[in-house]
Amino acid sequence: MHIPLLQIKNLTKWYGSKQVLKDISLDILQGEIISFLGINGAGKTTLSSIIATLHPANSGIILFKGKPVTSILKEYRHKIAFCQQQPNLTHSLSLEQNLILAGSYYGMTNTQSRERISLLKKQLQLTEYLEQKVSVLSGGFKQRFMIARSLMHNPELILFDEPTVALDPHIRRQLWSIIKELKNNGTTIILTTHYLDEAETLSDRVCLLDKGVIRLIDTPEKLKQDFKMNTLEDIFIQLTKDPSVEYERQKYE
């Protein structure tokens, strides 16, 4: 059996006296899209931030290709990317300069960065804006540039935190196509989203977090079959309204 790309084992996280993650364990497979779902405060953003090494866990371990992340931290950070919800591009620079700056964080030369940009601008349809400043961009194109910046170093794993929040429906669909293309090119994707239709459309598996614990992990189709419901939204509402509903989650171990 192939080693999962990421193995999360017995992860816990406290903020003061509040435990926000409780003994979290799951495997993330190479080339899949897995969505973290849950109401506000469920722990999904905290879990993503720990995977991205933005915050430490209090206990537990994360393995990347079988090796503890803490023992290969620099290598691991060069293999992952975190695309956050709020655009934080540098307004004083052109968009191309923003991307070159991002490449420099990973030791890329200007030549290497420009070669990478030449690919990304076609993939994400950014050519006409490269010499512009951030202020001219619509919300959808800001998010495209956030994705481009995340992809500068060609990561194996990318974490998206609410990538389509507050965007128009047709822009959301365009970004869905970009995320699907990334998966088709072999990128592993962790998606945190409140949009259940987004998770249902994009995900190979969904992971429902509730009060810091994993309530279930499974494919959208299997969940709809087991719960005899037509949409993930219906299942989500039932599970969050009625804590007595039990479901034996698949661990894919």
C-alpha positions in Angstrom: 0.0 0.0 0.0 1.3 3.5 -0.8 2.1 5.8 2.1 -0.4 8.7 2.2 1.0 12.1 1.3 0.0 13.4 4.8 -0.7 11.4 8.0 -2.2 13.3 10.9 -2.0 11.4 14.2 -3.7 12.3 17.5 -3.5 16.0 17.0 -4.7 18.3 19.8 -4.8 22.0 20.1 -5.6 24.3 23.1 -6.2 28.0 23.1 -5.9 28.9 26.8 -8.4 26.7 28.6 -10.4 25.8 25.5 -9.6 22.6 23.5 -10.3 23.3 19.8 -8.9 20.1 18.4 -9.3 16.8 20.1 -7.2 13.8 19.1 -7.6 14.4 15.3 -6.3 11.5 13.1 -6.7 11.2 9.3 -4.8 10.4 6.2 -4.7 12.7 3.1 -4.0 10.9 -0.1 -1.8 11.9 -3.0 -3.7 13.8 -5.7 -7.0 14.1 -3.9 -9.2 17.0 -2.9 -10.4 16.8 0.6 -12.8 19.4 2.1 -12.9 20.4 5.8 -16.5 21.2 6.7 -18.1 22.5 9.9 -19.8 25.4 11.5 -17.8 28.3 12.8 -15.7 27.2 15.7 -15.6 23.5 14.6 -11.8 23.6 14.3 -11.3 23.4 10.5 -9.3 26.6 10.1 -7.2 25.7 13.2 -6.5 22.3 11.6 -5.5 23.8 8.3 -3.2 26.4 10.0 -1.4 23.6 11.9 -1.0 21.6 8.7 0.4 24.8 7.1 2.9 25.1 10.0 1.4 28.6 10.9 0.6 27.4 14.4 1.9 24.5 16.5 -0.2 21.7 17.9 0.0 20.9 21.6 0.4 17.2 20.9 0.3 14.7 18.1 2.3 14.4 14.9 2.0 15.1 11.2 3.9 12.9 8.8 4.7 14.0 5.2 5.5 11.0 3.0 6.2 9.1 6.2 8.6 11.6 7.8 7.7 13.8 10.8 7.2 17.4 9.5 9.1 18.8 12.4 12.2 16.9 11.2 12.0 18.2 7.6 10.4 21.6 8.2 12.2 23.6 5.5 11.7 20.8 2.9 8.0 20.5 3.9 7.4 24.2 3.6 8.8 24.2 0.1 6.4 21.4 -0.8 3.2 23.1 0.4 1.3 26.4 -0.1 -1.4 28.2 1.8 -3.9 30.3 -0.1 -5.7 32.3 2.5 -9.2 33.8 2.4 -8.3 37.5 2.4 -6.0 38.8 -0.4 -2.8 40.3 1.1 -1.0 41.2 -2.1 1.5 44.2 -1.8 -0.3 47.2 -3.2 2.9 49.2 -4.0 4.1 46.5 -6.5 2.7 45.4 -9.8 1.2 41.9 -9.9 4.2 40.5 -11.7 6.5 42.0 -9.0 4.2 40.4 -6.4 4.7 37.0 -8.0 8.5 37.5 -8.4 8.7 38.4 -4.7 6.8 35.3 -3.8 9.2 33.2 -5.8 12.2 34.7 -4.0 10.8 33.4 -0.7 11.6 29.9 -2.1 15.0 30.8 -3.5 13.9 31.2 -7.1 15.9 33.5 -9.3 14.2 36.2 -11.3 14.7 34.1 -14.4 13.1 31.1 -12.8 10.2 33.2 -11.5 9.6 34.7 -14.9 9.5 31.3 -16.5 7.0 30.1 -13.9 4.9 33.3 -14.4 4.8 32.6 -18.2 3.0 29.3 -17.4 0.8 30.6 -14.7 -0.4 33.6 -16.6 -1.8 31.4 -19.3 -3.2 28.8 -16.9 -5.0 31.5 -14.8 -5.7 34.0 -17.6 -3.7 36.8 -16.0 -1.6 38.2 -18.8 -3.4 41.6 -19.2 -3.0 42.4 -15.5 0.6 41.5 -14.8 1.8 45.1 -15.1 -1.1 46.5 -13.1 -1.4 47.2 -9.4 -3.7 45.3 -7.1 -6.2 48.2 -6.9 -7.4 47.6 -10.5 -8.4 44.0 -9.8 -11.9 42.6 -9.2 -12.4 40.2 -6.3 -12.3 37.3 -8.7 -8.9 38.3 -10.2 -7.4 39.1 -6.8 -8.2 35.5 -5.9 -6.6 34.3 -9.2 -3.5 36.1 -8.3 -3.6 34.7 -4.8 -3.7 31.3 -6.3 -0.9 32.1 -8.7 1.3 33.3 -5.9 0.6 30.1 -4.0 1.7 28.1 -7.1 4.9 29.9 -7.8 7.1 27.2 -6.3 5.0 24.4 -7.8 3.8 22.9 -4.5 2.7 19.3 -4.1 0.0 20.3 -1.5 -2.1 23.4 -1.4 -4.5 24.5 1.3 -7.3 26.8 0.3 -9.1 28.7 3.1 -12.5 29.7 1.8 -11.2 30.5 -1.7 -14.5 31.7 -3.2 -16.2 33.5 -0.2 -18.2 36.6 -1.2 -17.5 36.0 -5.0 -20.2 36.1 -7.7 -21.5 32.7 -8.7 -19.9 32.7 -12.1 -16.6 33.7 -10.6 -16.9 30.8 -8.1 -17.4 28.4 -11.0 -14.3 29.7 -12.8 -12.2 29.1 -9.7 -13.7 25.6 -9.3 -12.4 24.9 -12.8 -8.9 26.1 -11.8 -9.0 23.9 -8.6 -10.1 20.9 -10.7 -7.3 21.5 -13.1 -4.7 21.6 -10.3 -6.0 18.2 -9.1 -5.8 16.8 -12.6 -2.1 18.0 -12.7 -1.4 16.0 -9.6 -1.7 18.6 -6.9 -3.2 17.5 -3.6 -5.7 20.0 -2.2 -7.2 20.7 1.2 -10.2 22.9 0.9 -11.9 24.7 3.8 -15.3 25.9 2.8 -18.7 26.9 4.1 -20.3 26.2 0.6 -21.7 22.7 0.6 -22.3 22.7 -3.1 -18.6 23.6 -3.6 -17.5 20.7 -1.4 -19.9 18.3 -3.2 -18.7 19.4 -6.6 -14.9 19.4 -6.0 -14.2 16.9 -3.3 -13.0 13.3 -3.5 -13.7 13.1 0.2 -15.2 15.4 2.9 -14.2 15.6 6.5 -16.9 17.0 8.9 -15.5 18.6 12.0 -17.7 19.3 15.0 -16.5 20.9 18.3 -12.9 19.8 17.5 -13.5 16.2 16.6 -13.9 14.4 13.3 -17.6 13.5 12.9 -17.1 11.6 9.6 -14.9 11.2 6.6 -16.2 9.8 3.3 -17.0 10.5 -0.3 -19.9 12.8 -1.1 -21.6 10.0 -3.1 -21.2 7.4 -0.3 -22.6 9.9 2.2 -25.7 10.6 0.1 -26.3 6.9 -0.4 -25.9 6.1 3.3 -28.0 9.0 4.6 -30.5 8.6 1.7 -30.3 12.3 0.9 -29.8 14.2 -2.3 -27.2 16.8 -1.2 -24.4 17.3 1.2 -26.2 20.3 2.6 -29.1 18.2 3.7 -26.7 15.8 5.5 -24.7 18.6 7.0 -27.9 20.2 8.4 -29.1 16.9 9.9 -25.7 16.1 11.5 -25.2 19.6 13.0 -28.8 19.9 14.3 -28.9 16.4 15.8 -25.7 15.3 17.6 -27.3 11.9 18.3 -27.0 10.9 14.6 -24.1 8.5 14.4 -22.0 7.6 11.3 -19.1 5.2 11.2 -16.4 7.2 9.3 -14.0 5.6 7.0 -10.3 6.2 7.9 -8.7 5.0 4.6 -5.8 3.4 6.5 
